[in-house]
């Protein structure tokens, strides 16, 4: 995958810099990570410090290539993940904040209903469903 990303960058007149590689490695190791999480992970990886703006630019470049994607789990910063990790729907508990996931296939009927009623092709991998986990639902 990384070799393909390097080739895609070169095709656009860009390259896989050590900074981009470190950001990609951090996203891979964290699974779901805010840009601040990535900045912290890169700071711990033994390399030279990277400014937050460098991390944001690297995330944007990697996302433009389809190597990483992001989801909005709440109203704060987006959460980044490897693009091949976008095979599920995020479930965010309003009570305890726990983030869980379910298979993308669970949302197929929803996607079909939205397409049928609005002509809109939904991308459920980019969204999060908010509600209550089983523990918090029992407490309600």
N, C-alpha and C positions, 0 to 999 in steps of 0.2 A: 504494500500500500504506500509506504513512504517513498519508494522509488518512483511510483506513478505520480505522486504529488510533486516530486522534484521535476519530473518531465513536464507536467502541466504548468508549473511555474515558469520553466525555461521557455515553453511555447508562448507564454504571455510576456516574455522579456524580463521575467523576474527569476529569482533563484531561491532554493531552500537554504536559507541562512541558518547559522547555528542558533540564532534567537528563535526563529520559527520552529526549528527542530525541537528545541527545549520546551516551547509552548505546546507543541503537538504531543510530546512525551508526557508533559504534565497533565494535559487533558485526558490522555489515555490512562494514566495511572489513577486519576481521581474519579473517573466515570461521569459524575455530574459536578460541575465546578463553575462557580462564578468567576469573573475576571480576577477578583481579589484573591480567590482561592488559587488561581493559576499563578498570580504574582508571588504568593507565599510559597507555593511548591517550587517555582523556579528559583526563588531565593535560597531554598534548602538543597538544591541539586548540586551544589559545589561549583557552579559556573559564576561568571561575572554577574553582578546585579543588573537587572533589567528594570527600566522605569515602567510604571503602569501604562503609559502611552505606547510603549513598544509592545507590551503584551496585547493591548487592545488592537493595535495595527496588525500584529501577527494573527490574532484570532479572526479579524476581518479578512485577511488574505487567505487563511486556511478555509474559512467558511465560503469564500467566493469560489474556491476550487471544489467544494463539496466534501472536503476532508473532515470538517467538523460542522455541527449544527448547534442550534440553541433552542431552548424552551423557556417560556416564562412561567415559572412555578408560582410566582406571586408578583406583587407590584414593584419589587426591587429589581436588582440586576438580573439579566438573563443567566441561565445555567447552560454551560457548554458541555458537549459530549462528542465522541467520535461519530461521524455520520452513519457508520454501520450499526450504531447503537440505537438508532431511531426506529426500533421495531416494536415499540410499546407506547402506551398512553400513561401519562403520569397522573397519580391520584394524590392530592394534597389534603391532609386533614386540617380543617379549620380550628379544631380543638387543640391538638398537641403539636401540629406542624409537621408530623411525620409524612414522608414522601414514599409512596409505594408505586407499584406499576401493575398494569394488566396487559395482556397481549393486544396488539393492534387489531386483531380479528374481532375483538369484543366490540369495537366501534364501527364495524362494517355496516350494520343496519343504520346507525346514525348518519354515516357518510352518505349512504344511499338515499335516506330521507331528505337530507339537505340538498342533494343533487336534484332529486325529484321535485321538491317544492320550490327551490330557489335557483336551480341551474348552477349552483355553486359547488365547486370541487374542493371539499374540505381536506386539510392536511392535519390530521389529529396528532401527528407526532410532534407538532410544534406547540401543542396546547397542554394544559393541565386541567383536570377536572377537580373541582374543590367540593369537599363534603366532610364527612366525619368517618374516621376509622371505626372499626367494630368496638374498640374499647371506649372511645369518646361517645359513640352513639348510645351505648348502654348507660352512660352517665347522664345523658340528656334526658 
